[in-house]
Amino acid sequence: MNKIEISEIENILGFEVDQIVKTNLDKFDLSFNYLSQEERDSFILDCINFILNDYVKVGAHRKDVWENGWNENYVNYNKSGDYNDLIPKYFGKSDILRWKGDFIKANTTLFDYKITSLMVDAVILHFLNDDVENFYEFGCGPAFNLYRLSDYKPHLNYVGLDWVESSQNTIRAIREKCFDKKIEGRNFDYFKIDHDLEIRDNFSIVTGKQIGRAHV
């Protein structure tokens, strides 16, 4: 059995990660096994068939898909108040993932979410300046990143922007259940840019949601 070590993450990122990331890695216990040649070939074939037969073009016409997806997170979180219900449902669909140029089989649930959150947290905590007061995430979805980051840096003002209303509903639910979290939601549509959007002073911005789907 193999296990992802903090040294591997630091080698990939090129810097020493925050103690928060190290602590979370210990909690996650990201153990895995490498695939056999037969398993590897079968999985690659499945990927090729998926690309050829189930490829869906993204764009403004799929707004309802995102609305429904983030609404599922909203409904579940509004009932439970459990952070895990904020994690997008595209995580955890497969226990086979890419890691360092090879395919692995995870021995823990939500392996892809866990490794992605470690990478995201490591990068943000490393580059976030001490003078930042306002933190913006464009394309925040159900605000699962902002929720997590507000645990690490509770003094910041967090703003989550997304193009569907269910995202803002989720953030309102977070504020109702977690009075100590300074997270507000705003509507922002990349296909209809609001050029008058107010960005407060001393800010940091993150965007590019593909980081949420990438595997090293």
C-alpha positions as CSV (number, residue, x, y, z in Angstrom):
1,M,0.0,0.0,0.0
2,N,1.2,3.5,-0.9
3,K,0.4,6.8,0.7
4,I,0.8,10.4,-0.4
5,E,3.4,12.2,1.6
6,I,3.8,15.9,2.3
7,S,7.2,15.9,0.6
8,E,5.5,14.9,-2.7
9,I,3.1,17.8,-2.5
10,E,5.9,20.2,-1.7
11,N,8.0,18.9,-4.6
12,I,5.1,19.4,-7.0
13,L,4.3,22.9,-5.7
14,G,7.9,24.0,-5.2
15,F,7.6,25.4,-1.7
16,E,7.1,24.3,1.9
17,V,3.4,24.2,2.7
18,D,1.6,25.7,5.7
19,Q,1.2,23.6,8.9
20,I,-2.5,23.6,8.3
21,V,-2.0,21.6,5.1
22,K,0.3,19.1,6.9
23,T,-2.3,18.6,9.6
24,N,-5.1,18.0,7.1
25,L,-3.0,15.5,5.2
26,D,-2.5,13.5,8.4
27,K,-6.3,13.5,8.9
28,F,-7.0,12.4,5.4
29,D,-4.6,9.5,5.3
30,L,-4.4,9.3,1.5
31,S,-3.4,5.8,0.9
32,F,-3.7,4.1,-2.5
33,N,-2.6,1.2,-4.7
34,Y,-1.3,1.3,-8.2
35,L,-3.4,-0.4,-10.9
36,S,-2.4,-3.6,-12.5
37,Q,-1.7,-3.5,-16.2
38,E,-5.0,-5.0,-17.0
39,E,-6.9,-2.5,-14.7
40,R,-4.9,0.4,-16.2
41,D,-5.7,-0.6,-19.8
42,S,-9.4,-1.1,-19.0
43,F,-9.6,2.3,-17.3
44,I,-7.9,4.1,-20.2
45,L,-10.4,2.4,-22.6
46,D,-13.3,3.6,-20.5
47,C,-11.9,7.2,-20.6
48,I,-11.6,7.0,-24.4
49,N,-15.1,5.7,-24.8
50,F,-16.5,8.4,-22.5
51,I,-14.7,11.2,-24.5
52,L,-16.0,9.8,-27.8
53,N,-19.6,9.0,-26.7
54,D,-20.5,11.3,-23.8
55,Y,-18.7,14.5,-24.5
56,V,-20.8,17.6,-23.7
57,K,-19.9,21.1,-24.8
58,V,-19.9,23.6,-22.0
59,G,-21.2,27.1,-22.2
60,A,-24.0,29.5,-21.3
61,H,-26.7,27.0,-22.5
62,R,-25.8,24.7,-19.6
63,K,-26.6,27.3,-16.9
64,D,-29.6,25.2,-15.7
65,V,-27.2,22.2,-15.1
66,W,-25.1,24.3,-12.7
67,E,-28.2,25.8,-11.1
68,N,-29.6,22.3,-10.3
69,G,-26.2,21.0,-9.2
70,W,-25.5,23.8,-6.7
71,N,-29.1,23.7,-5.6
72,E,-28.6,20.1,-4.6
73,N,-25.7,21.2,-2.3
74,Y,-27.9,24.0,-1.0
75,V,-30.8,21.8,-0.1
76,N,-28.6,19.2,1.6
77,Y,-26.6,21.8,3.5
78,N,-29.6,23.8,4.6
79,K,-31.0,20.7,6.2
80,S,-27.8,19.4,7.8
81,G,-25.5,22.3,8.4
82,D,-22.7,19.8,7.6
83,Y,-19.7,21.0,5.6
84,N,-19.5,17.8,3.7
85,D,-22.8,18.7,2.0
86,L,-21.1,21.7,0.5
87,I,-18.6,19.5,-1.4
88,P,-19.6,19.3,-5.1
89,K,-21.1,16.0,-6.3
90,Y,-18.5,15.8,-9.1
91,F,-16.0,14.7,-6.5
92,G,-15.9,11.0,-5.5
93,K,-17.4,9.6,-8.7
94,S,-14.5,7.3,-9.2
95,D,-11.8,5.7,-6.9
96,I,-9.3,5.7,-9.8
97,L,-7.3,8.9,-10.4
98,R,-4.2,10.2,-11.9
99,W,-1.2,10.9,-9.7
100,K,2.2,11.9,-10.8
101,G,1.7,10.6,-14.3
102,D,0.2,7.2,-13.4
103,F,-3.2,5.8,-12.4
104,I,-3.9,4.9,-8.8
105,K,-6.8,3.4,-6.9
106,A,-7.8,5.2,-3.8
107,N,-8.4,3.5,-0.5
108,T,-10.4,6.3,1.0
109,T,-13.6,8.1,0.0
110,L,-13.4,11.5,-1.7
111,F,-9.8,11.1,-2.4
112,D,-10.0,13.5,-5.4
113,Y,-11.6,16.2,-3.2
114,K,-9.1,15.8,-0.4
115,I,-6.0,16.0,-2.6
116,T,-7.5,19.0,-4.5
117,S,-8.4,20.8,-1.3
118,L,-4.8,20.3,0.0
119,M,-3.4,21.8,-3.2
120,V,-5.8,24.7,-3.2
121,D,-5.2,25.5,0.5
122,A,-1.4,25.2,0.1
123,V,-1.3,27.7,-2.8
124,I,-3.6,30.2,-1.2
125,L,-2.0,30.1,2.2
126,H,1.4,30.5,0.6
127,F,0.7,33.5,-1.6
128,L,-1.9,35.3,0.6
129,N,-0.3,38.5,1.8
130,D,-0.7,39.7,5.4
131,D,-2.3,43.0,4.3
132,V,-5.2,41.3,2.5
133,E,-8.6,42.1,4.0
134,N,-11.0,41.1,1.3
135,F,-10.9,37.7,-0.4
136,Y,-12.9,37.1,-3.6
137,E,-13.6,33.8,-5.4
138,F,-15.1,34.0,-8.8
139,G,-17.0,30.8,-9.7
140,C,-17.3,29.8,-6.0
141,G,-20.1,27.3,-6.5
142,P,-21.5,26.2,-3.1
143,A,-18.6,28.1,-1.4
144,F,-16.9,25.0,-0.1
145,N,-13.5,26.6,-0.6
146,L,-14.5,29.9,1.2
147,Y,-16.0,28.0,4.1
148,R,-12.8,26.1,4.6
149,L,-10.5,29.1,4.2
150,S,-12.6,31.1,6.7
151,D,-11.7,28.5,9.3
152,Y,-8.0,29.3,8.6
153,K,-8.3,33.1,8.2
154,P,-11.4,34.1,10.1
155,H,-10.5,37.8,10.1
156,L,-10.9,38.2,6.3
157,N,-14.1,39.3,4.5
158,Y,-15.0,36.6,2.0
159,V,-17.0,37.2,-1.2
160,G,-18.2,34.3,-3.3
161,L,-19.3,35.1,-6.8
162,D,-21.2,32.7,-9.1
163,W,-23.7,33.0,-12.0
164,V,-26.5,30.9,-10.5
165,E,-28.8,31.9,-7.7
166,S,-28.4,28.6,-5.8
167,S,-24.8,29.6,-5.0
168,Q,-26.0,32.7,-3.2
169,N,-28.7,30.8,-1.4
170,T,-26.1,28.4,-0.1
171,I,-23.9,31.3,1.2
172,R,-27.0,32.8,2.9
173,A,-27.5,29.5,4.6
174,I,-23.9,29.4,5.7
175,R,-24.3,32.8,7.3
176,E,-27.5,31.8,9.1
177,K,-25.9,28.7,10.5
178,C,-22.3,30.0,11.1
179,F,-22.5,33.5,12.6
180,D,-18.8,33.7,12.8
181,K,-18.2,33.3,9.1
182,K,-17.9,36.5,7.2
183,I,-19.0,35.2,3.7
184,E,-21.3,37.1,1.4
185,G,-22.6,36.0,-2.0
186,R,-22.9,37.9,-5.2
187,N,-24.2,37.0,-8.6
188,F,-21.6,37.2,-11.4
189,D,-22.0,35.9,-14.9
190,Y,-18.9,35.5,-17.1
191,F,-21.2,35.6,-20.2
192,K,-22.6,39.0,-19.1
193,I,-19.8,40.8,-17.4
194,D,-20.7,43.3,-14.8
195,H,-18.0,45.9,-15.3
196,D,-19.3,48.0,-12.4
197,L,-18.6,45.2,-9.8
198,E,-17.2,46.7,-6.7
199,I,-13.9,45.3,-5.5
200,R,-12.9,46.6,-2.1
201,D,-9.3,47.7,-1.2
202,N,-6.7,45.3,0.0
203,F,-8.1,42.4,-1.9
204,S,-7.1,39.0,-3.2
205,I,-8.9,37.2,-6.1
206,V,-8.9,33.5,-7.0
207,T,-10.7,32.1,-10.0
208,G,-10.4,29.3,-12.6
209,K,-12.6,26.5,-11.5
210,Q,-10.7,23.9,-13.4
211,I,-8.4,23.7,-10.4
212,G,-11.3,21.9,-8.8
213,R,-11.2,19.1,-11.3
214,A,-7.5,18.8,-12.0
215,H,-5.3,15.8,-10.9
216,V,-1.6,16.1,-10.9
